[in-house]
Amino acid sequence: MAVRCKFYTYSEEGDVIDLSGTERFSTNVAIQNYIGKYEDAISTFFSTQGNTNTFIESTNSNRKNLLNSLLNLSIFDSCY
């Protein structure tokens, strides 16, 4: 069974911009680049029992990496 997933956005003029890849893997990569990884989103919205202080107790480097990933701020790394 084939699974088709269309991933698209709209331009300011209202035209459809197709962001889908030629296969499922490349479409998944496009989605991750656009909105982030599933694992990052889950760690943002849920905290498992006993791990509520994980972010607070993380090192500065780990917190920075998580926030960069969630907010897609890594684009700024290429500026320096």
N, CA, C and O atoms as a Tripos MOL2 file, in Angstrom:
@<TRIPOS>MOLECULE
protein
  320   319    80     0     0
PROTEIN
NO_CHARGES

@<TRIPOS>ATOM
      1 N           0.8420   -1.1590    0.0000 N.3       1 MET1
      2 CA          0.0000    0.0000    0.0000 C.3       1 MET1
      3 C           0.9000    1.2380    0.0000 C.2       1 MET1
      4 O           1.8070    1.3530    0.8240 O.2       1 MET1
      5 N           0.6520    2.1290   -0.8950 N.am      2 ALA2
      6 CA          1.4220    3.3660   -0.9840 C.3       2 ALA2
      7 C           0.7960    4.4250   -0.0740 C.2       2 ALA2
      8 O          -0.4250    4.5230    0.0480 O.2       2 ALA2
      9 N           1.6540    5.2020    0.5510 N.am      3 VAL3
     10 CA          1.2000    6.2890    1.4040 C.3       3 VAL3
     11 C           1.6540    7.5970    0.7620 C.2       3 VAL3
     12 O           2.8410    7.7890    0.4950 O.2       3 VAL3
     13 N           0.7170    8.4740    0.5210 N.am      4 ARG4
     14 CA          1.0560    9.7560   -0.0770 C.3       4 ARG4
     15 C           0.8170   10.8550    0.9510 C.2       4 ARG4
     16 O          -0.2130   10.8890    1.6250 O.2       4 ARG4
     17 N           1.7660   11.7270    1.0510 N.am      5 CYS5
     18 CA          1.6680   12.8540    1.9750 C.3       5 CYS5
     19 C           2.0320   14.1170    1.2150 C.2       5 CYS5
     20 O           3.1370   14.2370    0.6860 O.2       5 CYS5
     21 N           1.1220   15.0340    1.1650 N.am      6 LYS6
     22 CA          1.3950   16.3150    0.5150 C.3       6 LYS6
     23 C           1.7200   17.3300    1.5960 C.2       6 LYS6
     24 O           0.9700   17.5020    2.5570 O.2       6 LYS6
     25 N           2.8410   17.9920    1.4230 N.am      7 PHE7
     26 CA          3.2850   19.0080    2.3740 C.3       7 PHE7
     27 C           3.4760   20.2860    1.5820 C.2       7 PHE7
     28 O           4.2860   20.3430    0.6580 O.2       7 PHE7
     29 N           2.7260   21.3060    1.9510 N.am      8 TYR8
     30 CA          2.7840   22.5310    1.1640 C.3       8 TYR8
     31 C           2.5200   23.7390    2.0410 C.2       8 TYR8
     32 O           2.0770   23.6160    3.1830 O.2       8 TYR8
     33 N           2.7980   24.9020    1.4890 N.am      9 THR9
     34 CA          2.5010   26.1710    2.1380 C.3       9 THR9
     35 C           1.9480   27.1080    1.0720 C.2       9 THR9
     36 O           1.8360   26.7360   -0.0960 O.2       9 THR9
     37 N           1.6120   28.2980    1.4750 N.am     10 TYR10
     38 CA          1.0890   29.2770    0.5340 C.3      10 TYR10
     39 C           2.0200   30.4870    0.4750 C.2      10 TYR10
     40 O           2.5530   30.9170    1.4970 O.2      10 TYR10
     41 N           2.2090   31.0240   -0.7100 N.am     11 SER11
     42 CA          2.9830   32.2520   -0.8660 C.3      11 SER11
     43 C           2.1270   33.4290   -0.4170 C.2      11 SER11
     44 O           0.9310   33.2770   -0.1660 O.2      11 SER11
     45 N           2.7360   34.5830   -0.3180 N.am     12 GLU12
     46 CA          1.9830   35.7840    0.0810 C.3      12 GLU12
     47 C           0.8950   36.1160   -0.9320 C.2      12 GLU12
     48 O          -0.0990   36.7600   -0.5990 O.2      12 GLU12
     49 N           1.0890   35.6720   -2.1700 N.am     13 GLU13
     50 CA          0.0970   35.9170   -3.2180 C.3      13 GLU13
     51 C          -1.0220   34.8860   -3.2100 C.2      13 GLU13
     52 O          -1.9970   35.0150   -3.9500 O.2      13 GLU13
     53 N          -0.8790   33.8500   -2.3610 N.am     14 GLY14
     54 CA         -1.9040   32.8200   -2.2720 C.3      14 GLY14
     55 C          -1.6370   31.5970   -3.1270 C.2      14 GLY14
     56 O          -2.4690   30.6910   -3.1870 O.2      14 GLY14
     57 N          -0.4830   31.5570   -3.7930 N.am     15 ASP15
     58 CA         -0.1390   30.3920   -4.6090 C.3      15 ASP15
     59 C           0.3470   29.2550   -3.7190 C.2      15 ASP15
     60 O           0.9760   29.4850   -2.6860 O.2      15 ASP15
     61 N           0.0500   28.0360   -4.1300 N.am     16 VAL16
     62 CA          0.4830   26.8460   -3.3930 C.3      16 VAL16
     63 C           1.9520   26.5820   -3.7210 C.2      16 VAL16
     64 O           2.3430   26.5490   -4.8880 O.2      16 VAL16
     65 N           2.7590   26.3960   -2.6770 N.am     17 ILE17
     66 CA          4.1650   26.0350   -2.8330 C.3      17 ILE17
     67 C           4.3120   24.6140   -2.3010 C.2      17 ILE17
     68 O           4.1540   24.3730   -1.1050 O.2      17 ILE17
     69 N           4.6150   23.6770   -3.1950 N.am     18 ASP18
     70 CA          4.7480   22.2760   -2.8210 C.3      18 ASP18
     71 C           6.1010   22.0500   -2.1610 C.2      18 ASP18
     72 O           7.1410   22.3030   -2.7690 O.2      18 ASP18
     73 N           6.0900   21.5760   -0.9200 N.am     19 LEU19
     74 CA          7.3110   21.2890   -0.1790 C.3      19 LEU19
     75 C           7.5670   19.7910   -0.0850 C.2      19 LEU19
     76 O           8.5270   19.3610    0.5540 O.2      19 LEU19
     77 N           6.7040   18.9900   -0.7250 N.am     20 SER20
     78 CA          6.8300   17.5400   -0.6740 C.3      20 SER20
     79 C           8.0860   17.0840   -1.3960 C.2      20 SER20
     80 O           8.5140   17.6790   -2.3840 O.2      20 SER20
     81 N           8.6620   16.0110   -0.8710 N.am     21 GLY21
     82 CA          9.7970   15.4010   -1.5370 C.3      21 GLY21
     83 C           9.3310   14.4060   -2.5750 C.2      21 GLY21
     84 O           8.1310   14.2230   -2.7820 O.2      21 GLY21
     85 N          10.2860   13.7610   -3.2300 N.am     22 THR22
     86 CA          9.9390   12.7770   -4.2460 C.3      22 THR22
     87 C           9.5680   11.4340   -3.6190 C.2      22 THR22
     88 O           8.9730   10.5800   -4.2760 O.2      22 THR22
     89 N           9.9190   11.2550   -2.3550 N.am     23 GLU23
     90 CA          9.5670   10.0390   -1.6240 C.3      23 GLU23
     91 C           9.2720   10.4000   -0.1770 C.2      23 GLU23
     92 O           9.5100   11.5280    0.2530 O.2      23 GLU23
     93 N           8.7510    9.4330    0.5690 N.am     24 ARG24
     94 CA          8.3170    9.6980    1.9470 C.3      24 ARG24
     95 C           9.4570   10.2290    2.8170 C.2      24 ARG24
     96 O           9.2540   11.1680    3.5870 O.2      24 ARG24
     97 N          10.6520    9.6430    2.7060 N.am     25 PHE25
     98 CA         11.7790   10.0750    3.5350 C.3      25 PHE25
     99 C          12.1090   11.5470    3.2920 C.2      25 PHE25
    100 O          12.2990   12.3060    4.2420 O.2      25 PHE25
    101 N          12.1770   11.9480    2.0330 N.am     26 SER26
    102 CA         12.5210   13.3460    1.7440 C.3      26 SER26
    103 C          11.4120   14.3040    2.1760 C.2      26 SER26
    104 O          11.6880   15.4500    2.5300 O.2      26 SER26
    105 N          10.1620   13.8440    2.1500 N.am     27 THR27
    106 CA          9.0670   14.6720    2.6640 C.3      27 THR27
    107 C           9.1830   14.8080    4.1780 C.2      27 THR27
    108 O           8.9640   15.8920    4.7180 O.2      27 THR27
    109 N           9.5270   13.7110    4.8740 N.am     28 ASN28
    110 CA          9.7370   13.7760    6.3290 C.3      28 ASN28
    111 C          10.8600   14.7410    6.6740 C.2      28 ASN28
    112 O          10.7470   15.4940    7.6410 O.2      28 ASN28
    113 N          11.9370   14.7340    5.9070 N.am     29 VAL29
    114 CA         13.0500   15.6590    6.1420 C.3      29 VAL29
    115 C          12.5750   17.1020    5.9500 C.2      29 VAL29
    116 O          12.9300   17.9800    6.7370 O.2      29 VAL29
    117 N          11.7810   17.3480    4.9170 N.am     30 ALA30
    118 CA         11.2580   18.6960    4.6710 C.3      30 ALA30
    119 C          10.3750   19.1560    5.8350 C.2      30 ALA30
    120 O          10.4530   20.3090    6.2590 O.2      30 ALA30
    121 N           9.5420   18.2570    6.3430 N.am     31 ILE31
    122 CA          8.6730   18.5900    7.4750 C.3      31 ILE31
    123 C           9.5150   18.9010    8.7060 C.2      31 ILE31
    124 O           9.2510   19.8790    9.4050 O.2      31 ILE31
    125 N          10.5360   18.0700    8.9810 N.am     32 GLN32
    126 CA         11.4080   18.3070   10.1360 C.3      32 GLN32
    127 C          12.1470   19.6310   10.0050 C.2      32 GLN32
    128 O          12.3130   20.3420   10.9960 O.2      32 GLN32
    129 N          12.5880   19.9720    8.8120 N.am     33 ASN33
    130 CA         13.2780   21.2470    8.6070 C.3      33 ASN33
    131 C          12.3340   22.4300    8.7930 C.2      33 ASN33
    132 O          12.7560   23.5130    9.2000 O.2      33 ASN33
    133 N          11.0800   22.2200    8.4960 N.am     34 TYR34
    134 CA         10.0990   23.3000    8.5640 C.3      34 TYR34
    135 C           9.5410   23.5030    9.9700 C.2      34 TYR34
    136 O           9.4150   24.6390   10.4280 O.2      34 TYR34
    137 N           9.2020   22.4030   10.6610 N.am     35 ILE35
    138 CA          8.5540   22.5470   11.9760 C.3      35 ILE35
    139 C           9.3030   21.8700   13.1050 C.2      35 ILE35
    140 O           8.8940   21.9920   14.2590 O.2      35 ILE35
    141 N          10.3870   21.1600   12.8160 N.am     36 GLY36
    142 CA         11.1650   20.5160   13.8610 C.3      36 GLY36
    143 C          10.8740   19.0350   13.9860 C.2      36 GLY36
    144 O           9.9810   18.5020   13.3260 O.2      36 GLY36
    145 N          11.6320   18.3860   14.8330 N.am     37 LYS37
    146 CA         11.5120   16.9460   15.0180 C.3      37 LYS37
    147 C          10.4230   16.6200   16.0360 C.2      37 LYS37
    148 O          10.1470   17.4000   16.9480 O.2      37 LYS37
    149 N           9.8240   15.4670   15.8600 N.am     38 TYR38
    150 CA          8.7820   14.9860   16.7520 C.3      38 TYR38
    151 C           9.2890   14.9020   18.1910 C.2      38 TYR38
    152 O           8.6000   15.3230   19.1210 O.2      38 TYR38
    153 N          10.4940   14.3570   18.3730 N.am     39 GLU39
    154 CA         11.0560   14.1720   19.7100 C.3      39 GLU39
    155 C          11.2190   15.5110   20.4370 C.2      39 GLU39
    156 O          10.9900   15.6000   21.6430 O.2      39 GLU39
    157 N          11.6150   16.5450   19.6970 N.am     40 ASP40
    158 CA         11.7770   17.8680   20.3020 C.3      40 ASP40
    159 C          10.4380   18.4380   20.7450 C.2      40 ASP40
    160 O          10.3360   19.0430   21.8130 O.2      40 ASP40
    161 N           9.4200   18.2460   19.9310 N.am     41 ALA41
    162 CA          8.0880   18.7500   20.2790 C.3      41 ALA41
    163 C           7.5560   18.0350   21.5070 C.2      41 ALA41
    164 O           7.0010   18.6700   22.4040 O.2      41 ALA41
    165 N           7.7190   16.7270   21.5560 N.am     42 ILE42
    166 CA          7.2300   15.9600   22.6980 C.3      42 ILE42
    167 C           7.9300   16.3870   23.9820 C.2      42 ILE42
    168 O           7.2890   16.5150   25.0250 O.2      42 ILE42
    169 N           9.2340   16.6070   23.9120 N.am     43 SER43
    170 CA          9.9460   17.0030   25.1260 C.3      43 SER43
    171 C           9.5510   18.4070   25.5660 C.2      43 SER43
    172 O           9.7610   18.7740   26.7220 O.2      43 SER43
    173 N           8.9930   19.1820   24.6750 N.am     44 THR44
    174 CA          8.5330   20.5190   25.0110 C.3      44 THR44
    175 C           7.1860   20.4870   25.7150 C.2      44 THR44
    176 O           6.9530   21.2550   26.6490 O.2      44 THR44
    177 N           6.3070   19.6130   25.2780 N.am     45 PHE45
    178 CA          4.9350   19.6110   25.7590 C.3      45 PHE45
    179 C           4.6730   18.6630   26.9140 C.2      45 PHE45
    180 O           3.7170   18.8500   27.6660 O.2      45 PHE45
    181 N           5.4980   17.6640   27.0600 N.am     46 PHE46
    182 CA          5.2750   16.6640   28.0870 C.3      46 PHE46
    183 C           6.5150   16.4970   28.9470 C.2      46 PHE46
    184 O           7.6390   16.5710   28.4500 O.2      46 PHE46
    185 N           6.3130   16.2780   30.2030 N.am     47 SER47
    186 CA          7.4250   15.8800   31.0630 C.3      47 SER47
    187 C           7.0040   14.5960   31.7540 C.2      47 SER47
    188 O           5.9290   14.5170   32.3480 O.2      47 SER47
    189 N           7.8580   13.6020   31.6680 N.am     48 THR48
    190 CA          7.5010   12.3320   32.2760 C.3      48 THR48
    191 C           7.6470   12.4260   33.7830 C.2      48 THR48
    192 O           8.3760   13.2750   34.2950 O.2      48 THR48
    193 N           6.9620   11.5670   34.4750 N.am     49 GLN49
    194 CA          7.0050   11.5700   35.9290 C.3      49 GLN49
    195 C           8.4460   11.3850   36.3900 C.2      49 GLN49
    196 O           9.1380   10.4700   35.9420 O.2      49 GLN49
    197 N           8.8840   12.2430   37.2720 N.am     50 GLY50
    198 CA         10.2400   12.1620   37.8030 C.3      50 GLY50
    199 C          11.2660   12.9300   36.9860 C.2      50 GLY50
    200 O          12.4140   13.0640   37.4110 O.2      50 GLY50
    201 N          10.8690   13.4470   35.8000 N.am     51 ASN51
    202 CA         11.8120   14.1850   34.9600 C.3      51 ASN51
    203 C          11.4040   15.6360   34.7740 C.2      51 ASN51
    204 O          11.7470   16.2510   33.7640 O.2      51 ASN51
    205 N          10.6850   16.1820   35.7210 N.am     52 THR52
    206 CA         10.1710   17.5350   35.5610 C.3      52 THR52
    207 C          11.2650   18.5940   35.6210 C.2      52 THR52
    208 O          11.0720   19.6980   35.1110 O.2      52 THR52
    209 N          12.3980   18.2890   36.2260 N.am     53 ASN53
    210 CA         13.4810   19.2610   36.3340 C.3      53 ASN53
    211 C          14.5980   19.0310   35.3300 C.2      53 ASN53
    212 O          15.6700   19.6250   35.4520 O.2      53 ASN53
    213 N          14.3660   18.1860   34.3510 N.am     54 THR54
    214 CA         15.4160   17.8400   33.4020 C.3      54 THR54
    215 C          15.9880   19.0740   32.7240 C.2      54 THR54
    216 O          17.2070   19.2250   32.6510 O.2      54 THR54
    217 N          15.1350   19.9550   32.2300 N.am     55 PHE55
    218 CA         15.6190   21.1560   31.5440 C.3      55 PHE55
    219 C          16.3610   22.0650   32.5110 C.2      55 PHE55
    220 O          17.4330   22.5760   32.1890 O.2      55 PHE55
    221 N          15.8010   22.2640   33.6740 N.am     56 ILE56
    222 CA         16.4070   23.1610   34.6630 C.3      56 ILE56
    223 C          17.7680   22.6500   35.1090 C.2      56 ILE56
    224 O          18.6950   23.4360   35.3020 O.2      56 ILE56
    225 N          17.8930   21.3430   35.2720 N.am     57 GLU57
    226 CA         19.1380   20.7670   35.7540 C.3      57 GLU57
    227 C          20.1430   20.4780   34.6460 C.2      57 GLU57
    228 O          21.2610   20.0450   34.9270 O.2      57 GLU57
    229 N          19.7640   20.7110   33.3910 N.am     58 SER58
    230 CA         20.6740   20.4790   32.2770 C.3      58 SER58
    231 C          21.7930   21.5110   32.2740 C.2      58 SER58
    232 O          21.6820   22.5700   32.8920 O.2      58 SER58
    233 N          22.8630   21.1890   31.5720 N.am     59 THR59
    234 CA         23.9520   22.1530   31.4220 C.3      59 THR59
    235 C          23.5180   23.2740   30.4890 C.2      59 THR59
    236 O          22.5560   23.1280   29.7350 O.2      59 THR59
    237 N          24.2260   24.3810   30.5430 N.am     60 ASN60
    238 CA         23.9180   25.4970   29.6480 C.3      60 ASN60
    239 C          23.9740   25.0590   28.1920 C.2      60 ASN60
    240 O          23.1410   25.4610   27.3790 O.2      60 ASN60
    241 N          24.9530   24.2400   27.8740 N.am     61 SER61
    242 CA         25.1100   23.7640   26.5030 C.3      61 SER61
    243 C          23.9200   22.9200   26.0580 C.2      61 SER61
    244 O          23.4320   23.0740   24.9380 O.2      61 SER61
    245 N          23.4520   22.0300   26.9290 N.am     62 ASN62
    246 CA         22.2920   21.1990   26.5840 C.3      62 ASN62
    247 C          21.0210   22.0270   26.4400 C.2      62 ASN62
    248 O          20.2110   21.7740   25.5490 O.2      62 ASN62
    249 N          20.8450   23.0140   27.3140 N.am     63 ARG63
    250 CA         19.6660   23.8910   27.2080 C.3      63 ARG63
    251 C          19.7170   24.6880   25.9080 C.2      63 ARG63
    252 O          18.7080   24.8360   25.2180 O.2      63 ARG63
    253 N          20.9050   25.2010   25.5800 N.am     64 LYS64
    254 CA         21.0720   25.9660   24.3440 C.3      64 LYS64
    255 C          20.7530   25.0920   23.1350 C.2      64 LYS64
    256 O          20.0510   25.5260   22.2220 O.2      64 LYS64
    257 N          21.2630   23.8670   23.1260 N.am     65 ASN65
    258 CA         21.0160   22.9610   22.0060 C.3      65 ASN65
    259 C          19.5340   22.6360   21.8630 C.2      65 ASN65
    260 O          19.0090   22.5940   20.7510 O.2      65 ASN65
    261 N          18.8640   22.4050   22.9820 N.am     66 LEU66
    262 CA         17.4360   22.1040   22.9300 C.3      66 LEU66
    263 C          16.6460   23.3000   22.4040 C.2      66 LEU66
    264 O          15.7830   23.1400   21.5420 O.2      66 LEU66
    265 N          16.9340   24.4920   22.9160 N.am     67 LEU67
    266 CA         16.2180   25.6800   22.4550 C.3      67 LEU67
    267 C          16.5130   25.9820   20.9900 C.2      67 LEU67
    268 O          15.6160   26.3680   20.2400 O.2      67 LEU67
    269 N          17.7740   25.8060   20.5800 N.am     68 ASN68
    270 CA         18.1080   25.9930   19.1650 C.3      68 ASN68
    271 C          17.3100   25.0540   18.2870 C.2      68 ASN68
    272 O          16.8190   25.4420   17.2270 O.2      68 ASN68
    273 N          17.1840   23.8180   18.7320 N.am     69 SER69
    274 CA         16.4510   22.8190   17.9700 C.3      69 SER69
    275 C          14.9580   23.1450   17.9210 C.2      69 SER69
    276 O          14.3410   23.0770   16.8580 O.2      69 SER69
    277 N          14.3790   23.5000   19.0720 N.am     70 LEU70
    278 CA         12.9450   23.7970   19.1310 C.3      70 LEU70
    279 C          12.5700   25.0280   18.3320 C.2      70 LEU70
    280 O          11.5330   25.0510   17.6690 O.2      70 LEU70
    281 N          13.4020   26.0430   18.3910 N.am     71 LEU71
    282 CA         13.0850   27.3180   17.7500 C.3      71 LEU71
    283 C          13.7620   27.4900   16.3990 C.2      71 LEU71
    284 O          13.6440   28.5380   15.7630 O.2      71 LEU71
    285 N          14.4750   26.4490   15.9650 N.am     72 ASN72
    286 CA         15.1830   26.4610   14.6860 C.3      72 ASN72
    287 C          16.1300   27.6580   14.5890 C.2      72 ASN72
    288 O          16.1720   28.3490   13.5710 O.2      72 ASN72
    289 N          16.8890   27.8900   15.6590 N.am     73 LEU73
    290 CA         17.8090   29.0190   15.7130 C.3      73 LEU73
    291 C          19.1880   28.6950   15.1630 C.2      73 LEU73
    292 O          20.0550   29.5680   15.1250 O.2      73 LEU73
    293 N          19.4060   27.4670   14.7390 N.am     74 SER74
    294 CA         20.7230   27.0690   14.2430 C.3      74 SER74
    295 C          21.1330   27.8710   13.0110 C.2      74 SER74
    296 O          22.3140   27.9090   12.6660 O.2      74 SER74
    297 N          20.1900   28.5000   12.3560 N.am     75 ILE75
    298 CA         20.5040   29.3220   11.1870 C.3      75 ILE75
    299 C          21.4670   30.4520   11.5640 C.2      75 ILE75
    300 O          22.2560   30.9040   10.7350 O.2      75 ILE75
    301 N          21.3960   30.8990   12.8050 N.am     76 PHE76
    302 CA         22.2640   31.9850   13.2450 C.3      76 PHE76
    303 C          23.7010   31.5410   13.4580 C.2      76 PHE76
    304 O          24.6170   32.3640   13.4250 O.2      76 PHE76
    305 N          23.9100   30.2320   13.6790 N.am     77 ASP77
    306 CA         25.2760   29.7190   13.8400 C.3      77 ASP77
    307 C          26.1200   29.9640   12.5950 C.2      77 ASP77
    308 O          27.3290   30.1700   12.6960 O.2      77 ASP77
    309 N          25.4970   29.9440   11.4320 N.am     78 SER78
    310 CA         26.2420   30.1470   10.1880 C.3      78 SER78
    311 C          26.6450   31.6120    9.9910 C.2      78 SER78
    312 O          27.4440   31.9230    9.1080 O.2      78 SER78
    313 N          26.1040   32.4920   10.7960 N.am     79 CYS79
    314 CA         26.4280   33.9160   10.6730 C.3      79 CYS79
    315 C          27.7290   34.2740   11.3670 C.2      79 CYS79
    316 O          28.2780   35.3460   11.1140 O.2      79 CYS79
    317 N          28.2320   33.4220   12.2210 N.am     80 TYR80
    318 CA         29.4300   33.7400   13.0000 C.3      80 TYR80
    319 C          30.5720   32.8500   12.6560 C.2      80 TYR80
    320 O          31.6560   32.9890   13.2240 O.2      80 TYR80
@<TRIPOS>BOND
     1     1     2 1
     2     2     3 1
     3     3     4 2
     4     3     5 am
     5     5     6 1
     6     6     7 1
     7     7     8 2
     8     7     9 am
     9     9    10 1
    10    10    11 1
    11    11    12 2
    12    11    13 am
    13    13    14 1
    14    14    15 1
    15    15    16 2
    16    15    17 am
    17    17    18 1
    18    18    19 1
    19    19    20 2
    20    19    21 am
    21    21    22 1
    22    22    23 1
    23    23    24 2
    24    23    25 am
    25    25    26 1
    26    26    27 1
    27    27    28 2
    28    27    29 am
    29    29    30 1
    30    30    31 1
    31    31    32 2
    32    31    33 am
    33    33    34 1
    34    34    35 1
    35    35    36 2
    36    35    37 am
    37    37    38 1
    38    38    39 1
    39    39    40 2
    40    39    41 am
    41    41    42 1
    42    42    43 1
    43    43    44 2
    44    43    45 am
    45    45    46 1
    46    46    47 1
    47    47    48 2
    48    47    49 am
    49    49    50 1
    50    50    51 1
    51    51    52 2
    52    51    53 am
    53    53    54 1
    54    54    55 1
    55    55    56 2
    56    55    57 am
    57    57    58 1
    58    58    59 1
    59    59    60 2
    60    59    61 am
    61    61    62 1
    62    62    63 1
    63    63    64 2
    64    63    65 am
    65    65    66 1
    66    66    67 1
    67    67    68 2
    68    67    69 am
    69    69    70 1
    70    70    71 1
    71    71    72 2
    72    71    73 am
    73    73    74 1
    74    74    75 1
    75    75    76 2
    76    75    77 am
    77    77    78 1
    78    78    79 1
    79    79    80 2
    80    79    81 am
    81    81    82 1
    82    82    83 1
    83    83    84 2
    84    83    85 am
    85    85    86 1
    86    86    87 1
    87    87    88 2
    88    87    89 am
    89    89    90 1
    90    90    91 1
    91    91    92 2
    92    91    93 am
    93    93    94 1
    94    94    95 1
    95    95    96 2
    96    95    97 am
    97    97    98 1
    98    98    99 1
    99    99   100 2
   100    99   101 am
   101   101   102 1
   102   102   103 1
   103   103   104 2
   104   103   105 am
   105   105   106 1
   106   106   107 1
   107   107   108 2
   108   107   109 am
   109   109   110 1
   110   110   111 1
   111   111   112 2
   112   111   113 am
   113   113   114 1
   114   114   115 1
   115   115   116 2
   116   115   117 am
   117   117   118 1
   118   118   119 1
   119   119   120 2
   120   119   121 am
   121   121   122 1
   122   122   123 1
   123   123   124 2
   124   123   125 am
   125   125   126 1
   126   126   127 1
   127   127   128 2
   128   127   129 am
   129   129   130 1
   130   130   131 1
   131   131   132 2
   132   131   133 am
   133   133   134 1
   134   134   135 1
   135   135   136 2
   136   135   137 am
   137   137   138 1
   138   138   139 1
   139   139   140 2
   140   139   141 am
   141   141   142 1
   142   142   143 1
   143   143   144 2
   144   143   145 am
   145   145   146 1
   146   146   147 1
   147   147   148 2
   148   147   149 am
   149   149   150 1
   150   150   151 1
   151   151   152 2
   152   151   153 am
   153   153   154 1
   154   154   155 1
   155   155   156 2
   156   155   157 am
   157   157   158 1
   158   158   159 1
   159   159   160 2
   160   159   161 am
   161   161   162 1
   162   162   163 1
   163   163   164 2
   164   163   165 am
   165   165   166 1
   166   166   167 1
   167   167   168 2
   168   167   169 am
   169   169   170 1
   170   170   171 1
   171   171   172 2
   172   171   173 am
   173   173   174 1
   174   174   175 1
   175   175   176 2
   176   175   177 am
   177   177   178 1
   178   178   179 1
   179   179   180 2
   180   179   181 am
   181   181   182 1
   182   182   183 1
   183   183   184 2
   184   183   185 am
   185   185   186 1
   186   186   187 1
   187   187   188 2
   188   187   189 am
   189   189   190 1
   190   190   191 1
   191   191   192 2
   192   191   193 am
   193   193   194 1
   194   194   195 1
   195   195   196 2
   196   195   197 am
   197   197   198 1
   198   198   199 1
   199   199   200 2
   200   199   201 am
   201   201   202 1
   202   202   203 1
   203   203   204 2
   204   203   205 am
   205   205   206 1
   206   206   207 1
   207   207   208 2
   208   207   209 am
   209   209   210 1
   210   210   211 1
   211   211   212 2
   212   211   213 am
   213   213   214 1
   214   214   215 1
   215   215   216 2
   216   215   217 am
   217   217   218 1
   218   218   219 1
   219   219   220 2
   220   219   221 am
   221   221   222 1
   222   222   223 1
   223   223   224 2
   224   223   225 am
   225   225   226 1
   226   226   227 1
   227   227   228 2
   228   227   229 am
   229   229   230 1
   230   230   231 1
   231   231   232 2
   232   231   233 am
   233   233   234 1
   234   234   235 1
   235   235   236 2
   236   235   237 am
   237   237   238 1
   238   238   239 1
   239   239   240 2
   240   239   241 am
   241   241   242 1
   242   242   243 1
   243   243   244 2
   244   243   245 am
   245   245   246 1
   246   246   247 1
   247   247   248 2
   248   247   249 am
   249   249   250 1
   250   250   251 1
   251   251   252 2
   252   251   253 am
   253   253   254 1
   254   254   255 1
   255   255   256 2
   256   255   257 am
   257   257   258 1
   258   258   259 1
   259   259   260 2
   260   259   261 am
   261   261   262 1
   262   262   263 1
   263   263   264 2
   264   263   265 am
   265   265   266 1
   266   266   267 1
   267   267   268 2
   268   267   269 am
   269   269   270 1
   270   270   271 1
   271   271   272 2
   272   271   273 am
   273   273   274 1
   274   274   275 1
   275   275   276 2
   276   275   277 am
   277   277   278 1
   278   278   279 1
   279   279   280 2
   280   279   281 am
   281   281   282 1
   282   282   283 1
   283   283   284 2
   284   283   285 am
   285   285   286 1
   286   286   287 1
   287   287   288 2
   288   287   289 am
   289   289   290 1
   290   290   291 1
   291   291   292 2
   292   291   293 am
   293   293   294 1
   294   294   295 1
   295   295   296 2
   296   295   297 am
   297   297   298 1
   298   298   299 1
   299   299   300 2
   300   299   301 am
   301   301   302 1
   302   302   303 1
   303   303   304 2
   304   303   305 am
   305   305   306 1
   306   306   307 1
   307   307   308 2
   308   307   309 am
   309   309   310 1
   310   310   311 1
   311   311   312 2
   312   311   313 am
   313   313   314 1
   314   314   315 1
   315   315   316 2
   316   315   317 am
   317   317   318 1
   318   318   319 1
   319   319   320 2
@<TRIPOS>SUBSTRUCTURE
     1 MET1         2 RESIDUE 1 A MET
     2 ALA2         6 RESIDUE 1 A ALA
     3 VAL3        10 RESIDUE 1 A VAL
     4 ARG4        14 RESIDUE 1 A ARG
     5 CYS5        18 RESIDUE 1 A CYS
     6 LYS6        22 RESIDUE 1 A LYS
     7 PHE7        26 RESIDUE 1 A PHE
     8 TYR8        30 RESIDUE 1 A TYR
     9 THR9        34 RESIDUE 1 A THR
    10 TYR10       38 RESIDUE 1 A TYR
    11 SER11       42 RESIDUE 1 A SER
    12 GLU12       46 RESIDUE 1 A GLU
    13 GLU13       50 RESIDUE 1 A GLU
    14 GLY14       54 RESIDUE 1 A GLY
    15 ASP15       58 RESIDUE 1 A ASP
    16 VAL16       62 RESIDUE 1 A VAL
    17 ILE17       66 RESIDUE 1 A ILE
    18 ASP18       70 RESIDUE 1 A ASP
    19 LEU19       74 RESIDUE 1 A LEU
    20 SER20       78 RESIDUE 1 A SER
    21 GLY21       82 RESIDUE 1 A GLY
    22 THR22       86 RESIDUE 1 A THR
    23 GLU23       90 RESIDUE 1 A GLU
    24 ARG24       94 RESIDUE 1 A ARG
    25 PHE25       98 RESIDUE 1 A PHE
    26 SER26      102 RESIDUE 1 A SER
    27 THR27      106 RESIDUE 1 A THR
    28 ASN28      110 RESIDUE 1 A ASN
    29 VAL29      114 RESIDUE 1 A VAL
    30 ALA30      118 RESIDUE 1 A ALA
    31 ILE31      122 RESIDUE 1 A ILE
    32 GLN32      126 RESIDUE 1 A GLN
    33 ASN33      130 RESIDUE 1 A ASN
    34 TYR34      134 RESIDUE 1 A TYR
    35 ILE35      138 RESIDUE 1 A ILE
    36 GLY36      142 RESIDUE 1 A GLY
    37 LYS37      146 RESIDUE 1 A LYS
    38 TYR38      150 RESIDUE 1 A TYR
    39 GLU39      154 RESIDUE 1 A GLU
    40 ASP40      158 RESIDUE 1 A ASP
    41 ALA41      162 RESIDUE 1 A ALA
    42 ILE42      166 RESIDUE 1 A ILE
    43 SER43      170 RESIDUE 1 A SER
    44 THR44      174 RESIDUE 1 A THR
    45 PHE45      178 RESIDUE 1 A PHE
    46 PHE46      182 RESIDUE 1 A PHE
    47 SER47      186 RESIDUE 1 A SER
    48 THR48      190 RESIDUE 1 A THR
    49 GLN49      194 RESIDUE 1 A GLN
    50 GLY50      198 RESIDUE 1 A GLY
    51 ASN51      202 RESIDUE 1 A ASN
    52 THR52      206 RESIDUE 1 A THR
    53 ASN53      210 RESIDUE 1 A ASN
    54 THR54      214 RESIDUE 1 A THR
    55 PHE55      218 RESIDUE 1 A PHE
    56 ILE56      222 RESIDUE 1 A ILE
    57 GLU57      226 RESIDUE 1 A GLU
    58 SER58      230 RESIDUE 1 A SER
    59 THR59      234 RESIDUE 1 A THR
    60 ASN60      238 RESIDUE 1 A ASN
    61 SER61      242 RESIDUE 1 A SER
    62 ASN62      246 RESIDUE 1 A ASN
    63 ARG63      250 RESIDUE 1 A ARG
    64 LYS64      254 RESIDUE 1 A LYS
    65 ASN65      258 RESIDUE 1 A ASN
    66 LEU66      262 RESIDUE 1 A LEU
    67 LEU67      266 RESIDUE 1 A LEU
    68 ASN68      270 RESIDUE 1 A ASN
    69 SER69      274 RESIDUE 1 A SER
    70 LEU70      278 RESIDUE 1 A LEU
    71 LEU71      282 RESIDUE 1 A LEU
    72 ASN72      286 RESIDUE 1 A ASN
    73 LEU73      290 RESIDUE 1 A LEU
    74 SER74      294 RESIDUE 1 A SER
    75 ILE75      298 RESIDUE 1 A ILE
    76 PHE76      302 RESIDUE 1 A PHE
    77 ASP77      306 RESIDUE 1 A ASP
    78 SER78      310 RESIDUE 1 A SER
    79 CYS79      314 RESIDUE 1 A CYS
    80 TYR80      318 RESIDUE 1 A TYR
